[in-house]
Amino acid sequence: MARPTTKQDLIAAANEKYLKMTEMISSISNEDQVNEFIFDISKDKEAHWKRDKNIRDVLIHLYEWHNLLLEWVASNMQGQEKSFLPEGYNWRTYGDMNIEFWKKHQKTSFEEAMALVVKSHEDVMQLADQFSNDQLFSKGTYDWVGGSTLGSYFVSTTASHYDWAMKKIRRHKKSLT
């Protein structure tokens, strides 16, 4: 599926990939849903392979990025200028922010993480639905979005992030057999 460029495609892709991801998680035994990943990461260069130790960590990452989007849009729509990334972080240092999210949730249970993602996905989808196709995918609609489109942020925090999550979950599931 190509990267969504319309509201209809955004909502369809986000919900389809979300459903696929949650079904993949459900297909794993309760015990293995909470177990640490045992797959080989020695050849993986990206920091996230070392950061996330289990499905809970992956879910929390999704939840926190949903919240970044929700808070960013809400603030800016109310006229309170806010950057997408929290103060102190930029696109070169957001890996450090992700580590802070990871640390913050080390006592969060798998069940809590799942419930948080279910709710935050719902909230993001409801928010996306409030915008028109043009508001989401026309450049220059909102100054606070910069040179991109609002819709691209929704795609990145949902469908694209769900693809990322499924790679880890799939690898975990494969390592169990």
C-alpha positions in Angstrom: 0.0 0.0 0.0 1.4 3.4 -1.0 1.8 6.1 1.6 -1.7 7.7 2.1 -2.2 11.1 0.5 -6.0 11.5 1.3 -8.0 11.5 4.4 -9.9 8.4 3.3 -6.6 6.5 2.7 -5.1 7.8 5.9 -8.0 6.5 8.0 -8.2 3.2 6.1 -4.4 2.5 6.3 -4.2 3.5 10.0 -7.1 1.3 11.0 -6.1 -1.6 8.7 -2.5 -1.7 10.0 -3.6 -1.2 13.6 -6.0 -4.1 13.3 -3.3 -6.3 11.7 -0.9 -5.3 14.5 -3.4 -6.1 17.3 -4.3 -9.4 15.7 -0.7 -10.3 15.4 -0.2 -9.6 19.2 -3.4 -11.6 20.0 -2.0 -14.6 18.1 0.9 -14.8 20.6 0.3 -16.6 23.8 -0.3 -14.5 26.9 3.0 -15.7 28.4 5.0 -14.8 25.2 3.2 -11.4 24.9 5.1 -10.3 28.1 8.3 -12.2 27.6 11.5 -10.4 26.5 12.5 -10.6 22.9 15.1 -13.3 22.3 15.8 -12.7 18.6 19.2 -11.7 17.3 19.8 -8.0 17.0 23.6 -8.1 16.4 23.2 -7.0 12.8 20.6 -4.3 13.5 22.1 -0.8 13.4 19.1 1.3 14.5 19.0 2.1 18.3 15.4 1.0 18.7 16.4 -2.7 18.3 18.4 -2.4 21.4 16.0 -0.2 23.3 12.8 -2.2 23.1 12.9 -5.4 25.0 9.4 -6.7 24.7 6.0 -6.0 23.1 5.1 -3.6 26.0 8.0 -1.4 25.0 6.8 -1.3 21.4 3.3 -0.4 22.5 4.4 2.3 24.8 6.5 3.8 22.0 3.3 4.0 19.9 1.3 5.4 22.7 3.8 8.2 23.5 4.0 9.2 19.8 0.2 9.3 19.6 0.3 11.7 22.5 2.9 13.9 20.9 0.6 14.2 17.9 -2.5 14.8 20.0 -0.9 17.4 22.2 0.8 19.2 19.3 -2.4 19.5 17.3 -4.6 20.5 20.3 -2.1 23.2 21.4 -1.6 24.7 18.0 -5.3 24.6 17.1 -6.0 26.6 20.3 -3.4 29.2 19.2 -0.7 28.1 21.6 2.4 27.6 19.4 4.0 24.3 20.2 6.6 22.2 18.5 5.9 18.6 17.7 8.8 17.3 19.7 9.0 18.4 23.4 11.3 21.2 24.4 14.9 20.1 24.5 14.6 17.6 21.6 14.9 18.0 17.8 15.0 15.6 14.9 18.6 14.8 15.6 18.1 14.0 19.3 14.6 12.5 19.3 16.3 9.1 20.0 17.1 10.4 23.5 13.4 11.3 23.9 12.4 7.7 22.9 14.7 6.4 25.6 13.0 8.7 28.2 9.6 7.3 27.1 11.1 3.8 27.5 12.4 4.6 31.0 9.1 6.2 32.0 7.2 3.0 31.4 9.3 0.3 32.7 6.7 -0.4 35.5 3.8 -0.2 33.1 2.3 -3.7 32.5 1.7 -5.2 29.1 -2.1 -5.0 29.8 -1.8 -1.3 30.7 0.3 -0.6 27.6 -2.2 -2.3 25.4 -5.1 -0.4 26.9 -3.2 2.9 26.4 -2.6 2.2 22.7 -6.2 1.1 22.1 -7.4 4.5 23.6 -4.7 6.6 22.0 -5.3 5.1 18.5 -9.0 5.8 18.9 -8.2 9.4 19.9 -5.9 9.9 17.0 -8.5 8.5 14.6 -11.2 10.8 16.0 -8.9 13.8 15.7 -8.0 12.9 12.1 -11.7 12.6 11.3 -12.3 16.2 12.4 -10.1 17.6 9.6 -11.0 17.9 5.9 -9.0 16.2 3.2 -7.5 19.7 2.3 -6.7 20.5 6.0 -4.8 17.2 6.2 -3.0 17.0 2.9 -2.6 20.6 1.4 0.7 22.2 2.2 0.6 25.6 3.8 -2.7 25.0 5.5 -1.2 25.5 9.0 1.9 27.5 9.5 2.8 25.4 12.6 3.2 22.3 10.4 6.1 23.7 8.5 6.8 22.5 5.0 5.0 19.3 5.4 1.3 18.4 5.7 -0.7 17.7 8.8 -1.7 14.4 7.3 1.9 13.3 7.0 2.2 13.5 10.8 -0.9 11.4 11.2 0.5 8.8 8.7 3.8 8.7 10.5 2.4 8.2 14.0 -0.1 5.6 12.9 0.2 3.5 9.7 4.0 3.9 9.3 4.6 3.4 13.0 2.4 0.3 13.0 4.5 -1.2 10.2 7.6 -0.5 12.3 5.9 -2.2 15.3 4.9 -5.2 13.3 8.4 -5.9 12.2 9.4 -6.3 15.8 6.4 -8.3 16.8 6.8 -10.5 13.7 10.4 -11.2 14.6 9.5 -11.9 18.2 6.8 -14.3 17.1 9.1 -16.1 14.6 11.7 -16.5 17.3 9.2 -18.4 19.4 8.8 -21.3 17.0 
